[in-house]
Structure formats: C-alpha cells, structure tokens
Amino acid sequence: MYCEYYGLIRRPFEMTPDPSFLYLGEAHREGLAMLQYAVESRKGFVLLTGEVGTGKTTLLHSLLSQLDSRTNSAFVFNPRLKPIDFFKVIFDEFEISEACRTKGEYLMALNRYLIAKLETDEPVLLIVDEAQNLSPEMLEEIRLLSNLETPTSKLIQIMLVGQPELREKLAQPELRQLRQRIVLRHNLRAFDEDETKTYIEDRLAKAGFTGEPIFDKGALRSIYQVTSGTPRLINSLCDGALLLGYSRDRKQLDRHL
C-alpha cells in the first residue's frame, strides 16, 4: 500500500526471517561467524541464545543459505515432541527412508547414515530452534546423539537455539553432561542505538529506497527508546509508521508520528 508512495520496490519491514534483509550488528556478525566455524570445523554441540525477537531464526536462515550443497541439514523448529516423533522428524529432514519402529532401530539407522556421509566427507548438521521448550528427557536424547562419533571426528553437528531460559535449563545439575559438551556458545543481544539507525536505513535501501531519509533523527531516537533495539519490534513499529505516514501524506516521519 505505501510502497509506491515512498518509492519502494517491496515492503522493508516484513516479519519473516528473510536472509536477503540480513543486517549484521556486532553481536549478529559474531554469532554468524561462530555458527559457520562450528559447521566447518565439526565442533559438535554449539549453543545460540537471545531474547525474543533479536534475530536468532534470521541468523539461522542466513547460515543455511550459505552452506554448500554437500552439507546435509535438518531444521527442527517445533521441539515439543516425544523421542520417537523427534526421530521421525529428523529422518524426514535428512531424507532417510529406512523404516524403523523402535528408538534403537532409529539410532542404528542414523548411525549408518552418518558413517556413510563421513565416508563421502559430507557434513551433517542438526539445528533445534526454540530449544528452551525441550523437556529434560528430550535434551538427554539429543545429548546421546553426540555419542555417534569416531575416534577422530564428530559425526553430527548439533545447534541448540533458544531464549535465555535455555541457559537456565542447561544449568540444572541433571543436565551437566550435556552442558559440558557444548564447545561454543553465543548470546545474541539487541542492537545499540547506532546499529538501530543503520538497521533501519539498510532495510530501506534493500527495499529500493534512494531518496532523502524517511525517518528523521528524532524518530530514529524514539524508535530505539521504544524497542530497545529489538529487531522484531523495530520492524513492527517502522511498518506501522510508514502506513500512518502514507495515510497522512507525510514523506518524512518525525518522533510525534
């Protein structure tokens, strides 16, 4: 609706995790580098945490878009599963067609798959998003997957991604074995004020905007104050502001609007 009015070729503040709109603030750049290093070096367990809306899922989609075609990946975004259902999901993601009935059969079939991929030097990556929702039972099942290894190499790379509650859950004494296996960890913070300004300008530019700034300095300052630099909230606020500016015939938006 407002795109033509502001000279945009597409909406700049959609809520979907589109890698083409990825903006890397300092924490996001470090987080993506850690994830890439973990895959390339086959580090085993890694942990990525961050508050709601800070861009964890967007970062994951960016990582997946940069993986070469030889990397086999599974993305589990609904971890509220029983162990058998969890195996069914990852078998579907990895396109493993072997029929299994018990957890033991699933583990043996997965081990055969991983050995075959190791022999052809194809990395295998499992990403579990929203991992703060995993039960201690399921976290233990995922830990056991890390036992699938050779004397010199991890057969599967596992990324646990979730909100800060995940760190608290992993601090429980009964999960100490899993906690000790996490070799890399990163907490994704929100943007600072300068990053917020650059993030808004970057998304507008990627949406085709080339004119004078739409948001004046006061508006940018207010956006940061209201959102605390959380990308999802910035998107929501800026999208609404552009719609309101269009409806009021305002080419530049100030803090009052």
Contacts in CASP RR format, 6 or more apart in sequence:
PFRMAT RR
TARGET T0000
AUTHOR 0000-0000-0000
METHOD contacts of the structure
MODEL  1
MYCEYYGLIRRPFEMTPDPSFLYLGEAHREGLAMLQYAVESRKGFVLLTG
EVGTGKTTLLHSLLSQLDSRTNSAFVFNPRLKPIDFFKVIFDEFEISEAC
RTKGEYLMALNRYLIAKLETDEPVLLIVDEAQNLSPEMLEEIRLLSNLET
PTSKLIQIMLVGQPELREKLAQPELRQLRQRIVLRHNLRAFDEDETKTYI
EDRLAKAGFTGEPIFDKGALRSIYQVTSGTPRLINSLCDGALLLGYSRDR
KQLDRHL
1 243 0 8 1.000
1 246 0 8 1.000
2 8 0 8 1.000
2 242 0 8 1.000
2 243 0 8 1.000
2 245 0 8 1.000
2 246 0 8 1.000
3 9 0 8 1.000
3 10 0 8 1.000
3 11 0 8 1.000
3 207 0 8 1.000
5 246 0 8 1.000
6 209 0 8 1.000
6 214 0 8 1.000
6 242 0 8 1.000
6 246 0 8 1.000
6 251 0 8 1.000
7 208 0 8 1.000
7 209 0 8 1.000
7 210 0 8 1.000
8 204 0 8 1.000
8 207 0 8 1.000
8 208 0 8 1.000
8 209 0 8 1.000
9 207 0 8 1.000
9 208 0 8 1.000
10 207 0 8 1.000
10 208 0 8 1.000
11 207 0 8 1.000
11 239 0 8 1.000
12 21 0 8 1.000
12 203 0 8 1.000
12 204 0 8 1.000
12 206 0 8 1.000
12 207 0 8 1.000
12 209 0 8 1.000
12 238 0 8 1.000
12 242 0 8 1.000
13 203 0 8 1.000
13 234 0 8 1.000
13 235 0 8 1.000
13 236 0 8 1.000
13 238 0 8 1.000
13 239 0 8 1.000
13 242 0 8 1.000
14 21 0 8 1.000
14 235 0 8 1.000
14 239 0 8 1.000
15 232 0 8 1.000
15 235 0 8 1.000
15 236 0 8 1.000
17 55 0 8 1.000
17 57 0 8 1.000
17 58 0 8 1.000
17 60 0 8 1.000
17 61 0 8 1.000
18 58 0 8 1.000
18 61 0 8 1.000
19 58 0 8 1.000
19 61 0 8 1.000
19 62 0 8 1.000
19 65 0 8 1.000
20 206 0 8 1.000
21 58 0 8 1.000
21 203 0 8 1.000
21 206 0 8 1.000
22 28 0 8 1.000
22 58 0 8 1.000
22 59 0 8 1.000
22 62 0 8 1.000
23 198 0 8 1.000
23 199 0 8 1.000
23 202 0 8 1.000
23 203 0 8 1.000
24 32 0 8 1.000
25 191 0 8 1.000
25 195 0 8 1.000
25 198 0 8 1.000
25 199 0 8 1.000
26 195 0 8 1.000
27 186 0 8 1.000
27 187 0 8 1.000
27 188 0 8 1.000
27 189 0 8 1.000
28 55 0 8 1.000
28 59 0 8 1.000
28 188 0 8 1.000
30 186 0 8 1.000
31 48 0 8 1.000
31 59 0 8 1.000
31 186 0 8 1.000
31 188 0 8 1.000
32 59 0 8 1.000
32 62 0 8 1.000
32 63 0 8 1.000
34 46 0 8 1.000
34 48 0 8 1.000
34 184 0 8 1.000
34 186 0 8 1.000
35 46 0 8 1.000
35 48 0 8 1.000
35 59 0 8 1.000
35 60 0 8 1.000
35 63 0 8 1.000
35 159 0 8 1.000
36 63 0 8 1.000
36 66 0 8 1.000
37 43 0 8 1.000
37 184 0 8 1.000
38 44 0 8 1.000
38 46 0 8 1.000
38 157 0 8 1.000
38 159 0 8 1.000
38 183 0 8 1.000
38 184 0 8 1.000
39 63 0 8 1.000
39 67 0 8 1.000
39 71 0 8 1.000
39 123 0 8 1.000
39 125 0 8 1.000
39 157 0 8 1.000
42 123 0 8 1.000
42 153 0 8 1.000
42 154 0 8 1.000
42 157 0 8 1.000
43 154 0 8 1.000
43 157 0 8 1.000
43 183 0 8 1.000
43 184 0 8 1.000
44 146 0 8 1.000
44 154 0 8 1.000
44 156 0 8 1.000
44 157 0 8 1.000
44 158 0 8 1.000
44 181 0 8 1.000
44 183 0 8 1.000
45 146 0 8 1.000
45 158 0 8 1.000
45 160 0 8 1.000
45 178 0 8 1.000
45 181 0 8 1.000
45 182 0 8 1.000
45 183 0 8 1.000
45 184 0 8 1.000
46 157 0 8 1.000
46 158 0 8 1.000
46 159 0 8 1.000
46 160 0 8 1.000
46 182 0 8 1.000
46 183 0 8 1.000
46 184 0 8 1.000
46 185 0 8 1.000
46 186 0 8 1.000
47 159 0 8 1.000
47 160 0 8 1.000
47 161 0 8 1.000
47 166 0 8 1.000
47 167 0 8 1.000
47 170 0 8 1.000
47 182 0 8 1.000
47 184 0 8 1.000
47 185 0 8 1.000
47 186 0 8 1.000
48 56 0 8 1.000
48 59 0 8 1.000
48 60 0 8 1.000
48 159 0 8 1.000
48 160 0 8 1.000
48 161 0 8 1.000
48 162 0 8 1.000
48 185 0 8 1.000
48 186 0 8 1.000
48 188 0 8 1.000
49 56 0 8 1.000
49 161 0 8 1.000
49 162 0 8 1.000
49 163 0 8 1.000
49 164 0 8 1.000
49 166 0 8 1.000
49 167 0 8 1.000
49 185 0 8 1.000
49 186 0 8 1.000
49 187 0 8 1.000
49 188 0 8 1.000
50 56 0 8 1.000
50 162 0 8 1.000
50 163 0 8 1.000
50 164 0 8 1.000
50 187 0 8 1.000
50 188 0 8 1.000
50 189 0 8 1.000
51 163 0 8 1.000
51 164 0 8 1.000
51 188 0 8 1.000
51 189 0 8 1.000
51 190 0 8 1.000
51 230 0 8 1.000
52 163 0 8 1.000
52 230 0 8 1.000
52 232 0 8 1.000
53 230 0 8 1.000
53 231 0 8 1.000
53 232 0 8 1.000
53 233 0 8 1.000
54 188 0 8 1.000
54 189 0 8 1.000
54 190 0 8 1.000
54 230 0 8 1.000
54 231 0 8 1.000
54 232 0 8 1.000
55 188 0 8 1.000
55 231 0 8 1.000
55 232 0 8 1.000
56 129 0 8 1.000
56 161 0 8 1.000
56 162 0 8 1.000
56 188 0 8 1.000
57 77 0 8 1.000
57 129 0 8 1.000
57 161 0 8 1.000
58 231 0 8 1.000
59 188 0 8 1.000
60 75 0 8 1.000
60 127 0 8 1.000
60 129 0 8 1.000
60 159 0 8 1.000
60 161 0 8 1.000
64 73 0 8 1.000
64 75 0 8 1.000
64 127 0 8 1.000
67 73 0 8 1.000
67 125 0 8 1.000
70 121 0 8 1.000
70 122 0 8 1.000
70 123 0 8 1.000
71 122 0 8 1.000
71 123 0 8 1.000
71 124 0 8 1.000
71 125 0 8 1.000
72 94 0 8 1.000
72 117 0 8 1.000
72 122 0 8 1.000
72 123 0 8 1.000
72 124 0 8 1.000
72 125 0 8 1.000
73 93 0 8 1.000
73 124 0 8 1.000
73 125 0 8 1.000
73 126 0 8 1.000
73 127 0 8 1.000
74 89 0 8 1.000
74 90 0 8 1.000
74 93 0 8 1.000
74 94 0 8 1.000
74 125 0 8 1.000
74 126 0 8 1.000
74 127 0 8 1.000
75 93 0 8 1.000
75 127 0 8 1.000
75 129 0 8 1.000
76 86 0 8 1.000
76 89 0 8 1.000
76 90 0 8 1.000
76 93 0 8 1.000
76 126 0 8 1.000
76 127 0 8 1.000
76 128 0 8 1.000
76 129 0 8 1.000
77 129 0 8 1.000
77 130 0 8 1.000
78 130 0 8 1.000
79 86 0 8 1.000
79 128 0 8 1.000
79 129 0 8 1.000
79 130 0 8 1.000
79 131 0 8 1.000
79 133 0 8 1.000
79 134 0 8 1.000
79 138 0 8 1.000
80 133 0 8 1.000
81 89 0 8 1.000
81 138 0 8 1.000
83 103 0 8 1.000
83 137 0 8 1.000
83 138 0 8 1.000
83 141 0 8 1.000
84 103 0 8 1.000
84 106 0 8 1.000
86 138 0 8 1.000
86 141 0 8 1.000
87 100 0 8 1.000
87 103 0 8 1.000
87 106 0 8 1.000
87 110 0 8 1.000
90 110 0 8 1.000
90 126 0 8 1.000
91 98 0 8 1.000
91 100 0 8 1.000
91 106 0 8 1.000
91 109 0 8 1.000
91 110 0 8 1.000
94 113 0 8 1.000
94 124 0 8 1.000
96 109 0 8 1.000
96 110 0 8 1.000
96 113 0 8 1.000
98 109 0 8 1.000
98 112 0 8 1.000
98 113 0 8 1.000
100 106 0 8 1.000
100 109 0 8 1.000
107 144 0 8 1.000
107 148 0 8 1.000
110 145 0 8 1.000
110 148 0 8 1.000
111 148 0 8 1.000
111 155 0 8 1.000
113 124 0 8 1.000
114 124 0 8 1.000
114 148 0 8 1.000
114 155 0 8 1.000
114 156 0 8 1.000
115 155 0 8 1.000
117 123 0 8 1.000
117 124 0 8 1.000
117 155 0 8 1.000
118 150 0 8 1.000
118 153 0 8 1.000
118 155 0 8 1.000
123 157 0 8 1.000
124 155 0 8 1.000
124 156 0 8 1.000
124 157 0 8 1.000
125 156 0 8 1.000
125 157 0 8 1.000
125 159 0 8 1.000
126 145 0 8 1.000
126 156 0 8 1.000
126 157 0 8 1.000
126 158 0 8 1.000
126 159 0 8 1.000
127 159 0 8 1.000
127 161 0 8 1.000
128 134 0 8 1.000
128 142 0 8 1.000
128 158 0 8 1.000
128 159 0 8 1.000
128 160 0 8 1.000
128 161 0 8 1.000
129 161 0 8 1.000
129 162 0 8 1.000
130 161 0 8 1.000
130 162 0 8 1.000
130 163 0 8 1.000
131 139 0 8 1.000
131 160 0 8 1.000
131 161 0 8 1.000
131 162 0 8 1.000
131 166 0 8 1.000
132 162 0 8 1.000
132 163 0 8 1.000
132 164 0 8 1.000
132 165 0 8 1.000
132 166 0 8 1.000
132 169 0 8 1.000
134 142 0 8 1.000
134 169 0 8 1.000
136 169 0 8 1.000
136 172 0 8 1.000
136 174 0 8 1.000
136 175 0 8 1.000
139 169 0 8 1.000
139 170 0 8 1.000
139 175 0 8 1.000
139 178 0 8 1.000
140 175 0 8 1.000
140 178 0 8 1.000
142 158 0 8 1.000
142 160 0 8 1.000
142 178 0 8 1.000
143 177 0 8 1.000
143 178 0 8 1.000
143 181 0 8 1.000
145 156 0 8 1.000
145 158 0 8 1.000
146 154 0 8 1.000
146 156 0 8 1.000
146 158 0 8 1.000
146 181 0 8 1.000
148 155 0 8 1.000
148 156 0 8 1.000
149 155 0 8 1.000
160 166 0 8 1.000
160 182 0 8 1.000
164 187 0 8 1.000
167 187 0 8 1.000
169 175 0 8 1.000
170 178 0 8 1.000
170 179 0 8 1.000
170 182 0 8 1.000
171 179 0 8 1.000
190 227 0 8 1.000
190 228 0 8 1.000
190 229 0 8 1.000
190 230 0 8 1.000
190 231 0 8 1.000
191 199 0 8 1.000
191 224 0 8 1.000
191 229 0 8 1.000
191 230 0 8 1.000
191 231 0 8 1.000
191 234 0 8 1.000
192 229 0 8 1.000
193 221 0 8 1.000
193 224 0 8 1.000
193 229 0 8 1.000
195 229 0 8 1.000
196 220 0 8 1.000
196 223 0 8 1.000
196 224 0 8 1.000
196 227 0 8 1.000
196 229 0 8 1.000
196 234 0 8 1.000
197 220 0 8 1.000
197 224 0 8 1.000
199 231 0 8 1.000
199 234 0 8 1.000
200 215 0 8 1.000
200 220 0 8 1.000
200 223 0 8 1.000
200 234 0 8 1.000
200 238 0 8 1.000
201 213 0 8 1.000
203 235 0 8 1.000
203 238 0 8 1.000
204 214 0 8 1.000
212 251 0 8 1.000
212 252 0 8 1.000
213 252 0 8 1.000
214 242 0 8 1.000
214 251 0 8 1.000
214 252 0 8 1.000
214 253 0 8 1.000
215 223 0 8 1.000
215 238 0 8 1.000
215 241 0 8 1.000
215 252 0 8 1.000
215 253 0 8 1.000
216 252 0 8 1.000
216 253 0 8 1.000
216 254 0 8 1.000
216 255 0 8 1.000
218 254 0 8 1.000
218 255 0 8 1.000
219 241 0 8 1.000
219 253 0 8 1.000
219 254 0 8 1.000
219 255 0 8 1.000
219 257 0 8 1.000
221 255 0 8 1.000
222 255 0 8 1.000
223 234 0 8 1.000
223 237 0 8 1.000
223 238 0 8 1.000
226 233 0 8 1.000
226 237 0 8 1.000
227 233 0 8 1.000
227 234 0 8 1.000
227 237 0 8 1.000
241 253 0 8 1.000
241 257 0 8 1.000
242 253 0 8 1.000
244 250 0 8 1.000
244 253 0 8 1.000
244 257 0 8 1.000
245 253 0 8 1.000
245 257 0 8 1.000
248 257 0 8 1.000
250 257 0 8 1.000
END
